[in-house]
Amino acid sequence: MARKPAKKPFGEFSVSTVLEWYRIAHLGRLLEDRAVGYIRKAKGWSYHAPFAGHDGIQLAIGQVFRAEHDYLFPYYRDLLTVLSAGLTPEEIILNGLSKAGDVAGGGRHMSNHFAKPAMGIQNVSSCTGNHTLHAVGVARAIKYYGADGVAISSQGEASTSEGYVYEALNGASREKLPVVFVVQNNGFGISVPVTEQSANTRISDNYTGLAHLKIFNVDGTDFVDSVAGMQAAVAYAKSGEGPALVHAQCVRIGAHSNSDRQELYRSEEEIEAAGKRDPVTALRAALQKAGVAEDELAELEAKNEAELDAQAERAENAPDPDPATVLDFQWPEPWTPDETETPAEGDKWKLREAINETLHAEFEHNPDTFLWGQDVASKEKGGVFNVTKGMQQAFGAGRVFNAPIAEDYIVGTANGLCRFKPDIRVVVEAAQFADYVWPAMEQIVEMSHEHWRTRGQFTPNVVLRLASGGYIGGGLYHSQNVEAIMGHLPGVRVVSPAFADDAAGLLRTAIRSGGMTFFLEPKFLYNQGFAATPRCGGDHAVPFGKARVRRAGTDATIVTWGTPVHWSLRAANKAAKAGHEVEVIDLRSLRPWDVATVGASVKRTGKLMVVHEDHLNQGLGAEIAATVAREFFEWLDAPIVRVGAKDVPVAFSRILERATLPYEEDVSEALDALLAY
């Protein structure tokens, strides 16, 4: 087939290169049509967001991505992006049909959320735009380790309205990180026009003031302009000068998704005009003008159809997920120490000192351990309570550093940094006080199901430290408790020590284990002498889900954790003077919790009281009571009693705080009534 001579019709790109682009783009459109067919036949792909009109920029993203070097974070419209990056049609269809062989996660995530972690295409959530923070986090690792790679984050223009997108752009610019942010602007956030989303309809104009950020504006419907723009953006990001932002002006030819009726908010004339701007039709015409014969194009298209038919047949016949596997990857594997709870010896350390010294020891143990948060590394200061004092001086600003006052950014970039290699452990002070953690809640929820959603292909190994609880006169946003809310999340571990040795042991186990752990530090106990213990040597560790019997007894059982452990011990000692021996169990680990130890105690005593600092209403005490009532009912000789905070926020006034939180007297009063039952 002879081609007519042409003089660089596609600039620096050869005709053969552009012809390959057309092959990929045409195959992508066939896949898109196939998805619509599956939906109409009720065979699957129940969520589908068409990419037509984004073809140029999506092809370009995939072409600059290098498997096993770069990290690509696509969004739900990026079907052509991942095809261009190296996913096969079969892999894409397996995802669309939620098959067990879906390389993204075996049908555990929505269709049209394409990924292949093995090659660097990340499993991205439905929370649109939140992966910008993950891209920044892994770019931080790329820079720290001096790796040859970039992070590429792709999203639609409407998602830039989310605050964490600004946090990502600002943070990446401040840190000069090798990340490329791509904004595919088709003018609509579902039905909402860009004029109602952004102060500037060209989204990149919103970020022109950020130092070190280089902006590239391209025509997202033009393949040549898009590829050239992406190549330049990647080159800049790899230069070390800072991140790049590629703004691609696209056109949305179809509806937002299969559940959207664009006729309700777009005129017939507008929809028709959008269809006339089809990038693939334009590329085909340009190739013909450049000398590619019609029969060559037709042959290419026929091969695409035959290839897709074969791969689709295999995908359609592939097995569905086995319902028996739903609990697989529920928990990442915890670290199992050779020796646990080594005897305490030597001089005493307070709870705050135990945490600080254990952090130092673990950073010595694993050089791939990092720590950041707001106010954690400022000269001689180490956070509000000086828990991280001396860490940056000991391990350098590359491993220990301050973060902006942006809790979403703190937690989201921890998720991202862990993607670089599995040996990495991150400890973040997720908020200065536990009460301030709520801006990060979306990232927390996101992180909680990463391990399960990817079928173990990615596990964020993050310890989230939070100074928690009251008894300090802190009031709103300084004295609340978050244990019940965090404990409700699947795949999350929650621990809360009451003594210094347990603080050291639980922290070591949390850091060395895979997955995410909330390390709730009762700040009232940081410097209390009654929470101090002799120092623990070696690799002293406390396993998850293993309670500690603080006081043996036969007449009643108190299950407690954190600060109320001390109130409970005092109440039990007082009861002993009246002739009652009360067993006090310090759970230490709230999720998972030690059902066996609690059950064995209830079998001996016949009576149970649960004491916690958090609110009674829907607190963790209710979960413990329900479990005991179900599993050990026949051994109970009295109703289960719960003691906790009243169902109001913790006030600033010491008088009102005292009226809200449980104290020794409250425990004693409830215990006397239980013993008398």
QUIKARA-V179801 format. One record per helix or strand. SS is the DSSP state (alpha for helix, beta for strand). FROM is the first residue (numbers start at 1). LEN is the number of residues. Records with the same first field share a line. If there is no record, write none. Layout:
# QUIKARA-V179801
SS: FROM-LEN ; FROM-LEN
This chain:
# QUIKARA-V179801
alpha: 15-26 ; 55-10 ; 79-7 ; 89-8 ; 117-3 ; 131-15 ; 158-4 ; 163-13 ; 194-3 ; 203-5 ; 223-16 ; 262-3 ; 268-8 ; 279-11 ; 294-23 ; 323-3 ; 351-15 ; 391-5 ; 407-11 ; 434-15 ; 450-4 ; 483-5 ; 500-13 ; 523-3 ; 529-3 ; 564-14 ; 595-11 ; 620-12 ; 633-3 ; 654-7 ; 664-13
beta: 71-3 ; 99-1 ; 116-1 ; 121-1 ; 151-6 ; 179-7 ; 188-2 ; 192-2 ; 214-6 ; 244-6 ; 320-1 ; 344-6 ; 369-5 ; 378-1 ; 381-1 ; 400-3 ; 425-5 ; 462-7 ; 493-5 ; 516-7 ; 533-4 ; 548-4 ; 556-5 ; 582-5 ; 589-3 ; 608-8 ; 641-5
